[in-house]
Amino acid sequence: MTLYAILTGDLVSSSAIEASRYPALLQALQQCLQQFCPPGIAPPVMFRGDGFQLATVPSQAFMAALQTRLTLLSLHSDARIAIAVAPALQLRADLNQSTGQAFTLSGQLLDRLQEQRWDWLDPQQPLNTAEQLLLQLVSVQLQQLTARQAAVLLAYLQQQRPSHQQLATFFKTSRVNITHLLNQAQYVLISQVADYFNSRYLPPDGVPRHE
C-alpha cells in the first residue's frame, strides 16, 4: 500500500491580513505547493479562504512544509501545517473528495495545533524525541526570520543550493550580503535537517518506502 504525506494548513492570523495583499499571498502559496505535487496526484487545494491541502510523497513532506512557510514568511505571513504520513486509499482527482487515514490524521492534527506552527504524525514510523525536537527547533528559527532572510533562504533551497555569488546576482546585491543573510537564517543547519527528513523515507536503494 502506498504511503502519502498529506499537508493540511492554514494562514496564521488570516483575519489581520489586508485584503489588498491576499491575492498575491494566495498565488505565491499555490505556486509553492504545486511544485511538490507529483505526477498523477491531485493538485493542491485551497479552502475556507485561508486553508490549504497538499498530497505528496513522504520524502518531500518536510521540504514542502519548509518552503511553504518560507514563501509566506517572505511575504510577512506564516502558516500552521499538519503533516501526516499514512495510506490514502481513495486519492481522487479532487483532494476535497479524497479519503484515507492520512487525510483524517492530518486534519485532526491541524485542529490540535495551538502555539506550534507545525507538527508531524506517522503512526507506522513515529518521530522519536530527537526528531520532534529538530522539527520544533527549526520552527522556532523560522519564526525569527525577517522577510528578506526568508526570501534568500527560500531561493537557496528552490535553486538547489547555488553558490552565494549566483544568489547575489539573482537578488542584485553583493555576495557578502547574501552570505550574511544566509548565515543569519542558519541555512546550513536547516539544509541538513531537510536532508535528514528526506532520507527518513528513502532506504539505501533510494526507492520510496511503501507499506
CORPE-V74196 format. One line per field, one symbol per residue. ss: DSSP state (h for helix, s for strand, l for the rest). Layout:
ss = ???
//
This chain:
ss = llsssssssssllhhhllhhhhhhhhhhhhhhhhllllllllllssslllsssssslhhhhhhhhhhhhhhhhlllllsssssssssllsllllhhhlslhhhhhhhhhhhhlllllsssslllllllhhhhhhhhhhhhhhhlllhhhhhhhhhhhhlllllhhhhhhhhlllhhhhhhhhhhllhhhhhhhhhhhhhllslllllslll
//
